[in-house]
Amino acid sequence: MGWAEVIGEKTSEKIPYTKFETGSTMIRVLDNEPYSYWSHWLNKQQTSVACLKKDCPICGVIAQMKANKETPIYTSSQRHAVRIWNYTTNQMEIMIQGKNFFSQLLTLHKEIGDITTYDIKVVRKGQGTDTTYTLLPSAPKEFDTNDKTIVDVDMEKQFAPPTREEMLLLMEGLTWAEINGNEETVEQ
């Protein structure tokens, strides 16, 4: 907390999420461990939302549809997030990926050593559900932070689930902008 927060000024800028383009991107992982959470995909809004866990209405719909031997209209997946330095965009970002990507990171961590001590080339091939990633480690070297803005991120706050009421509104098809009564899109 700083003086700006004491007087009520907004001090935090939105931290961008990583979007790997087809081809290669050089990154440096900044966190020792990922933050993991469950999320649901909202097809109409083309976005994901953190699961409420207990008493989650989307989990309820999924369970009911499976019990009725129907294909669920929502999906669930475990996601993992870390802060990275993206050399292509020259900024700190939050990288969110699934199990396959983070399994590769864990292998590098176990076989080569601490993933925060070397750069990693991420090679993306394919599109949509046919996307694959290959992670290629570089030789360990010191990470120079002199000309870089690196900030702490409270991942629990960053990926906090919506309220039950907000989740129900999202299920009805509303967007975050409509729920919040503004034009700005809010990522969850």
C-alpha positions as CSV (number, residue, x, y, z in Angstrom):
1,M,0.0,0.0,0.0
2,G,1.3,3.5,-0.8
3,W,0.3,7.1,-0.3
4,A,-1.8,7.1,-3.4
5,E,-4.0,4.4,-2.0
6,V,-4.3,6.4,1.3
7,I,-5.9,9.3,-0.6
8,G,-8.0,6.9,-2.7
9,E,-6.1,7.1,-6.0
10,K,-6.1,4.0,-8.2
11,T,-2.5,2.8,-8.3
12,S,-2.6,-0.5,-10.1
13,E,-2.5,-0.7,-13.8
14,K,-4.0,-3.7,-15.5
15,I,-1.4,-6.4,-16.1
16,P,-1.7,-7.9,-19.6
17,Y,-2.3,-11.6,-20.1
18,T,0.1,-13.5,-22.4
19,K,-1.1,-14.4,-25.9
20,F,1.4,-16.5,-27.7
21,E,1.3,-16.0,-31.5
22,T,2.2,-18.8,-33.9
23,G,6.0,-19.0,-34.0
24,S,8.4,-18.5,-31.2
25,T,8.4,-16.2,-28.2
26,M,11.2,-15.8,-25.6
27,I,10.1,-15.6,-22.0
28,R,11.5,-15.6,-18.5
29,V,9.3,-17.1,-15.8
30,L,9.3,-14.9,-12.7
31,D,7.5,-17.1,-10.2
32,N,8.8,-20.2,-8.5
33,E,5.4,-21.9,-8.5
34,P,2.2,-21.5,-10.5
35,Y,-1.1,-20.3,-9.0
36,S,-3.7,-23.0,-9.9
37,Y,-7.4,-22.7,-10.1
38,W,-10.5,-24.2,-11.9
39,S,-12.3,-22.2,-14.5
40,H,-15.3,-22.6,-16.8
41,W,-15.5,-21.6,-20.4
42,L,-18.5,-19.3,-21.4
43,N,-19.0,-19.9,-25.1
44,K,-21.3,-16.9,-25.7
45,Q,-18.9,-14.4,-24.2
46,Q,-15.8,-16.3,-25.4
47,T,-14.2,-16.0,-22.0
48,S,-13.4,-18.1,-19.0
49,V,-14.5,-17.4,-15.5
50,A,-13.0,-18.8,-12.2
51,C,-15.1,-21.5,-10.6
52,L,-17.0,-20.7,-7.4
53,K,-16.1,-24.2,-6.1
54,K,-18.8,-24.7,-3.4
55,D,-22.3,-24.2,-4.7
56,C,-21.1,-23.2,-8.2
57,P,-24.2,-23.0,-10.6
58,I,-22.1,-24.0,-13.6
59,C,-20.8,-27.1,-11.9
60,G,-24.4,-27.9,-11.0
61,V,-25.4,-27.6,-14.7
62,I,-22.5,-29.8,-15.8
63,A,-23.3,-32.5,-13.2
64,Q,-27.0,-32.5,-14.1
65,M,-26.3,-32.7,-17.8
66,K,-23.8,-35.6,-17.3
67,A,-26.4,-37.4,-15.0
68,N,-28.9,-37.1,-17.9
69,K,-26.3,-38.4,-20.3
70,E,-26.3,-35.1,-22.2
71,T,-23.3,-33.2,-23.5
72,P,-22.6,-30.3,-21.0
73,I,-23.0,-26.8,-22.4
74,Y,-20.1,-25.6,-20.2
75,T,-16.6,-27.0,-19.7
76,S,-14.3,-27.0,-16.7
77,S,-10.5,-27.0,-16.8
78,Q,-7.7,-26.5,-14.3
79,R,-5.6,-23.5,-15.3
80,H,-2.2,-22.4,-14.0
81,A,-0.8,-18.9,-13.9
82,V,2.6,-17.3,-13.4
83,R,4.2,-13.9,-14.0
84,I,6.6,-13.9,-16.9
85,W,8.7,-11.4,-18.7
86,N,7.8,-11.5,-22.4
87,Y,10.8,-10.4,-24.5
88,T,8.6,-9.9,-27.6
89,T,6.3,-7.4,-26.0
90,N,9.0,-6.2,-23.6
91,Q,6.7,-6.3,-20.6
92,M,5.7,-8.3,-17.6
93,E,2.6,-10.4,-18.2
94,I,0.5,-13.1,-16.5
95,M,0.7,-16.3,-18.5
96,I,-2.3,-18.7,-18.1
97,Q,-2.0,-22.2,-19.5
98,G,-3.3,-25.7,-18.9
99,K,-1.8,-28.9,-17.7
100,N,0.1,-29.9,-20.8
101,F,2.1,-26.6,-21.0
102,F,2.8,-26.6,-17.3
103,S,3.8,-30.2,-17.3
104,Q,6.6,-29.2,-19.8
105,L,7.6,-26.4,-17.4
106,L,7.7,-28.8,-14.5
107,T,9.9,-31.2,-16.5
108,L,12.3,-28.4,-17.3
109,H,12.3,-27.4,-13.6
110,K,13.1,-31.0,-12.5
111,E,15.6,-31.8,-15.2
112,I,17.5,-28.5,-15.7
113,G,16.8,-26.6,-12.6
114,D,15.0,-23.5,-11.3
115,I,12.9,-22.2,-14.2
116,T,13.4,-18.6,-13.0
117,T,17.1,-18.8,-13.8
118,Y,17.0,-19.1,-17.6
119,D,15.0,-17.9,-20.6
120,I,12.6,-20.3,-22.3
121,K,11.7,-20.2,-26.0
122,V,8.0,-21.0,-26.4
123,V,7.2,-22.4,-29.9
124,R,3.6,-22.4,-30.8
125,K,2.2,-24.4,-33.7
126,G,-1.4,-24.8,-34.8
127,Q,-4.7,-23.0,-34.0
128,G,-7.6,-23.5,-31.6
129,T,-7.8,-27.0,-30.0
130,D,-5.0,-28.1,-32.4
131,T,-2.4,-25.8,-30.7
132,T,0.8,-27.3,-29.5
133,Y,3.6,-25.8,-27.5
134,T,7.3,-26.8,-27.4
135,L,9.5,-25.3,-24.6
136,L,13.2,-24.9,-25.3
137,P,15.4,-23.7,-22.5
138,S,18.4,-21.4,-22.9
139,A,21.6,-21.5,-20.9
140,P,21.1,-20.1,-17.4
141,K,21.9,-16.4,-17.0
142,E,21.2,-13.5,-14.7
143,F,17.9,-11.7,-15.4
144,D,18.6,-8.0,-15.6
145,T,15.7,-6.1,-14.1
146,N,17.2,-2.6,-14.4
147,D,15.0,-1.4,-17.3
148,K,12.0,-3.6,-16.5
149,T,8.9,-3.0,-14.5
150,I,8.2,-6.0,-12.4
151,V,5.4,-5.9,-9.9
152,D,4.0,-8.4,-7.4
153,V,0.6,-9.8,-8.2
154,D,-1.9,-11.2,-5.7
155,M,-3.0,-14.2,-7.7
156,E,-5.8,-15.1,-5.4
157,K,-7.3,-11.6,-5.9
158,Q,-6.4,-11.6,-9.6
159,F,-8.3,-14.9,-10.2
160,A,-11.0,-14.5,-7.6
161,P,-14.3,-16.0,-8.7
162,P,-17.3,-13.8,-9.3
163,T,-20.2,-13.7,-6.8
164,R,-22.9,-16.3,-7.3
165,E,-25.2,-13.5,-8.6
166,E,-22.6,-12.4,-11.1
167,M,-22.1,-16.1,-12.2
168,L,-25.9,-16.4,-12.8
169,L,-25.9,-13.3,-14.9
170,L,-23.0,-14.6,-16.9
171,M,-24.9,-17.8,-17.4
172,E,-27.8,-15.8,-18.8
173,G,-25.4,-14.4,-21.4
174,L,-24.5,-11.0,-20.0
175,T,-21.0,-9.7,-20.4
176,W,-18.8,-8.2,-17.7
177,A,-19.3,-4.8,-19.1
178,E,-23.1,-5.2,-18.9
179,I,-22.9,-6.6,-15.3
180,N,-20.6,-3.7,-14.2
181,G,-22.7,-1.1,-16.1
182,N,-19.8,0.2,-18.2
183,E,-18.2,-0.2,-21.6
184,E,-14.9,-1.6,-20.4
185,T,-14.5,-5.3,-20.7
186,V,-13.3,-7.0,-17.4
187,E,-11.3,-10.1,-17.7
188,Q,-11.6,-12.8,-15.1
